[in-house]
Amino acid sequence: HKCLIEILKKKKKKEAMENFKINTIYNEDCFETMKQMPKIIDVVLTSPPYNTARTGTNQRAFDNYENRYDIHLDNKTDEEYLDWSVQLFNLYDKVLKPNGCVLYNISYSSENTDLIWKFVAKIIAETAFTTADTIVWKKNCAIPNNVSPNKLTRICEFVFVFARKAELGTFLMNKEISGQSKTGQNYYENLFNFIEAPNNDGSNDLNKATFSSEFARKLLKMYAQPNATIYDSFMGTGTTAESCIIEKMNFVGSELSKAQCEYASKRLNIRISQPTLF
């Protein structure tokens, strides 16, 4: 009986993977999406919850910060967040094609300045991935300004480029050959790890932590090949999906919030039906 159950489980999993759809946003936890997903992803481009909810005495500030998402409370303990991150990257390893990469936008708060670095160290130590590059994203504005007597106002965030350790010298990037030496060695164009782009595509009440399609498109042009399939495990209001449509790439998304999935669907339908609108 145990053997039969195991065979049936494998059959069900195989059927789910064969029926997996691209150019779809799945209204579910990304862990569930990736468990059913075959190895079809060329690039992961995402901005996860930062786990930076305030815990100070100013209740109004805490409520505003805590409720950046319509259903998610961004308040794990550091240990919970780090363990969750390792599980997440192990699933990225499952769905990411050979020589793919993960573009992971994350930042820190004035109240929890070291979690971001603990996260990077944890991923390097306990998963198949390591950091290939760190990109600085300079936004147009930095509201809200920092009111601390000794902390800077952050107008920049980071994108960590993660590649598998075994593929650190081979993972794909779109650098053009600029010349060649007499011995046949290729020289490549300079692409700098500094991107200037707007904060977002406009405010909305469902998600106050979105990024901009201009920013996403610049990253895709650097790391994604034509017709690539891009996965955003925290799709939110559809920024990554819209960027993929503009760049003629495929997408897969996961999003817990039904309201954000509906918002993204309307946004993408407008983009598809009126491609020159924006």
PLY file of the C-alpha trace (Angstrom):
ply
format ascii 1.0
element vertex 278
property float x
property float y
property float z
element edge 277
property int vertex1
property int vertex2
end_header
0.00 0.00 0.00
2.81 2.42 0.86
4.47 1.76 -2.51
1.16 2.32 -4.33
0.56 5.59 -2.49
4.05 6.79 -3.42
3.48 5.92 -7.10
0.15 7.77 -7.07
1.77 10.82 -5.48
4.46 10.86 -8.17
1.84 10.45 -10.90
-0.19 13.35 -9.51
2.92 15.52 -9.28
3.92 14.64 -12.87
0.44 15.54 -14.14
0.54 18.86 -12.28
3.94 19.71 -13.78
2.80 18.75 -17.29
-0.26 21.01 -16.94
1.71 23.93 -15.54
0.88 27.20 -17.31
3.16 30.12 -18.11
2.03 33.73 -18.52
-0.09 33.12 -15.45
-0.20 34.61 -11.96
-1.06 31.94 -9.41
-3.10 33.17 -6.43
-1.24 31.13 -3.83
1.91 30.90 -1.73
4.99 30.77 -3.97
6.13 27.60 -2.20
3.04 25.82 -3.55
3.61 27.19 -7.06
7.23 26.06 -7.20
6.46 22.59 -5.85
4.36 22.01 -9.00
6.62 23.93 -11.39
9.02 22.14 -13.76
12.54 23.50 -14.34
11.42 26.18 -16.83
12.62 29.45 -15.31
15.45 31.42 -16.90
15.55 34.30 -14.39
13.90 34.93 -11.04
13.17 38.64 -10.60
11.46 39.53 -7.36
11.21 41.82 -4.37
10.23 39.85 -1.25
8.84 41.16 2.02
11.82 42.73 3.78
10.71 41.74 7.29
11.32 45.29 8.49
8.11 46.03 10.42
8.65 48.62 13.14
8.35 47.52 16.73
8.73 50.89 18.44
6.31 52.75 20.68
4.79 54.92 17.94
1.67 52.86 17.20
0.60 54.96 14.22
4.01 54.56 12.55
3.93 50.85 13.35
0.46 50.41 11.85
1.38 52.29 8.67
4.57 50.29 8.20
3.01 46.98 9.13
0.17 47.41 6.66
2.22 47.96 3.51
0.50 44.87 2.07
-3.21 44.17 2.08
-2.99 40.71 3.71
0.63 40.05 4.69
2.11 41.03 8.07
5.84 41.59 7.60
6.84 40.68 11.14
8.67 37.35 11.37
11.47 36.93 13.88
14.92 37.09 12.31
15.32 33.34 12.75
11.97 32.60 11.12
12.75 34.91 8.23
16.18 33.39 7.61
14.86 29.82 7.68
12.02 30.82 5.34
14.57 32.41 2.97
16.65 29.23 2.79
13.54 27.20 1.94
12.68 29.76 -0.73
16.11 29.56 -2.40
16.08 25.78 -2.31
12.89 25.96 -4.37
14.48 28.49 -6.73
17.19 25.90 -7.28
14.48 23.39 -8.22
12.77 25.55 -10.88
15.70 27.57 -12.27
17.33 26.32 -15.49
21.10 25.72 -15.63
22.99 29.03 -15.76
19.96 31.04 -14.70
20.14 33.65 -11.97
18.07 35.21 -9.19
17.68 39.01 -9.09
16.62 39.70 -5.52
15.66 43.25 -4.48
15.84 43.73 -0.73
16.63 46.47 1.77
16.85 47.12 5.51
15.22 49.35 8.10
16.63 51.72 10.67
15.29 49.41 13.37
16.81 46.23 11.88
19.98 47.15 10.05
21.73 43.78 10.04
19.05 41.31 8.87
19.86 41.91 5.21
23.48 40.84 5.76
22.46 37.83 7.85
20.20 36.85 4.97
23.00 37.02 2.38
25.35 35.03 4.62
22.67 32.41 5.28
21.92 31.90 1.58
25.61 31.54 0.73
26.22 29.13 3.62
23.15 26.92 3.31
22.02 26.86 -0.34
23.44 26.19 -3.80
23.68 29.94 -4.47
26.24 32.67 -3.98
26.34 36.37 -4.81
27.69 37.17 -8.27
27.05 40.91 -8.05
25.35 43.58 -5.99
23.42 46.24 -7.89
22.54 49.60 -6.34
19.12 50.98 -7.28
18.88 54.76 -6.81
15.26 55.86 -6.59
13.82 59.23 -7.56
12.87 60.06 -3.99
13.37 58.75 -0.48
10.09 59.52 1.28
9.68 59.02 4.18
12.86 60.78 5.29
14.77 59.33 8.20
14.15 61.20 11.49
16.91 59.41 13.39
19.72 61.59 14.84
22.41 59.27 13.43
20.94 57.27 10.51
20.98 58.20 6.83
17.89 58.62 4.69
17.96 55.71 2.26
17.43 56.66 -1.38
19.10 53.46 -2.60
18.20 49.79 -2.36
20.07 46.66 -3.38
19.55 43.94 -5.93
21.63 40.89 -5.13
22.49 38.80 -8.19
22.54 35.19 -7.03
23.97 32.43 -9.21
24.62 28.81 -8.36
28.12 28.36 -6.94
28.87 25.78 -9.62
27.79 28.25 -12.33
29.44 31.42 -11.09
31.62 31.60 -14.22
28.95 30.52 -16.69
25.59 32.01 -15.68
24.01 34.08 -18.45
24.18 37.83 -18.87
23.70 40.07 -21.91
27.12 41.66 -22.29
28.11 42.42 -25.87
31.60 41.74 -27.13
33.42 45.04 -27.56
36.66 43.71 -29.00
39.12 40.86 -29.16
42.78 40.46 -28.34
45.40 39.04 -30.70
45.16 35.76 -28.82
41.41 35.58 -29.35
40.33 36.65 -25.89
37.01 38.53 -25.94
36.58 41.93 -24.34
33.11 42.87 -23.15
31.22 46.13 -22.75
31.09 47.83 -19.38
27.78 47.51 -17.58
27.75 49.27 -14.22
26.16 48.04 -11.01
24.22 51.27 -10.55
20.67 51.75 -11.85
18.59 54.91 -11.60
14.84 54.37 -11.91
11.58 55.58 -10.36
10.35 54.16 -7.06
7.23 52.61 -8.62
4.60 52.98 -11.34
2.19 54.88 -9.10
0.74 54.48 -5.64
-1.99 51.97 -4.87
-3.75 50.93 -1.67
-3.05 47.22 -1.99
0.75 47.29 -1.96
2.89 50.21 -0.83
6.18 48.42 -1.57
6.08 47.96 -5.35
8.91 48.66 -7.75
8.81 50.32 -11.17
8.49 48.66 -14.56
11.37 50.85 -15.79
13.59 49.35 -13.10
12.43 45.79 -13.83
12.95 46.24 -17.57
16.50 47.47 -17.09
17.28 44.34 -15.08
15.64 42.07 -17.65
17.63 43.64 -20.47
20.82 42.89 -18.56
20.10 39.29 -17.56
17.26 37.75 -19.60
17.60 36.33 -23.10
14.90 36.86 -25.77
11.75 34.80 -25.08
13.00 33.95 -21.59
10.58 32.84 -18.87
10.76 35.02 -15.77
9.41 34.08 -12.35
8.33 36.57 -9.68
7.52 34.75 -6.46
5.96 37.90 -4.95
4.18 39.32 -7.98
2.11 41.91 -6.12
0.32 44.22 -8.54
1.99 42.82 -11.66
5.05 45.00 -12.29
7.32 42.13 -13.34
4.63 40.59 -15.56
3.97 43.89 -17.32
7.70 44.38 -17.85
7.93 40.91 -19.40
5.07 41.68 -21.79
6.80 44.89 -22.91
10.10 43.07 -23.44
8.36 40.14 -25.22
9.24 37.61 -22.54
7.15 35.02 -20.70
6.29 35.25 -17.02
5.06 33.19 -14.11
3.96 34.81 -10.88
2.78 33.88 -7.41
0.75 36.21 -5.22
-1.09 35.48 -1.97
-3.50 38.38 -2.27
-6.57 37.77 -4.42
-7.15 41.52 -4.65
-3.62 42.11 -5.98
-4.03 39.27 -8.50
-7.21 40.90 -9.76
-5.49 44.29 -9.93
-2.58 42.77 -11.86
-4.93 40.97 -14.26
-6.71 44.21 -15.18
-3.36 45.97 -15.57
-1.99 43.27 -17.87
-5.16 43.14 -19.97
-4.83 46.89 -20.59
-1.18 46.44 -21.54
-1.96 43.59 -23.95
-4.94 45.32 -25.59
-3.27 48.75 -25.82
0.49 48.13 -26.11
1.26 51.76 -27.05
-0.77 53.28 -24.21
2.25 53.92 -21.96
0 1
1 2
2 3
3 4
4 5
5 6
6 7
7 8
8 9
9 10
10 11
11 12
12 13
13 14
14 15
15 16
16 17
17 18
18 19
19 20
20 21
21 22
22 23
23 24
24 25
25 26
26 27
27 28
28 29
29 30
30 31
31 32
32 33
33 34
34 35
35 36
36 37
37 38
38 39
39 40
40 41
41 42
42 43
43 44
44 45
45 46
46 47
47 48
48 49
49 50
50 51
51 52
52 53
53 54
54 55
55 56
56 57
57 58
58 59
59 60
60 61
61 62
62 63
63 64
64 65
65 66
66 67
67 68
68 69
69 70
70 71
71 72
72 73
73 74
74 75
75 76
76 77
77 78
78 79
79 80
80 81
81 82
82 83
83 84
84 85
85 86
86 87
87 88
88 89
89 90
90 91
91 92
92 93
93 94
94 95
95 96
96 97
97 98
98 99
99 100
100 101
101 102
102 103
103 104
104 105
105 106
106 107
107 108
108 109
109 110
110 111
111 112
112 113
113 114
114 115
115 116
116 117
117 118
118 119
119 120
120 121
121 122
122 123
123 124
124 125
125 126
126 127
127 128
128 129
129 130
130 131
131 132
132 133
133 134
134 135
135 136
136 137
137 138
138 139
139 140
140 141
141 142
142 143
143 144
144 145
145 146
146 147
147 148
148 149
149 150
150 151
151 152
152 153
153 154
154 155
155 156
156 157
157 158
158 159
159 160
160 161
161 162
162 163
163 164
164 165
165 166
166 167
167 168
168 169
169 170
170 171
171 172
172 173
173 174
174 175
175 176
176 177
177 178
178 179
179 180
180 181
181 182
182 183
183 184
184 185
185 186
186 187
187 188
188 189
189 190
190 191
191 192
192 193
193 194
194 195
195 196
196 197
197 198
198 199
199 200
200 201
201 202
202 203
203 204
204 205
205 206
206 207
207 208
208 209
209 210
210 211
211 212
212 213
213 214
214 215
215 216
216 217
217 218
218 219
219 220
220 221
221 222
222 223
223 224
224 225
225 226
226 227
227 228
228 229
229 230
230 231
231 232
232 233
233 234
234 235
235 236
236 237
237 238
238 239
239 240
240 241
241 242
242 243
243 244
244 245
245 246
246 247
247 248
248 249
249 250
250 251
251 252
252 253
253 254
254 255
255 256
256 257
257 258
258 259
259 260
260 261
261 262
262 263
263 264
264 265
265 266
266 267
267 268
268 269
269 270
270 271
271 272
272 273
273 274
274 275
275 276
276 277
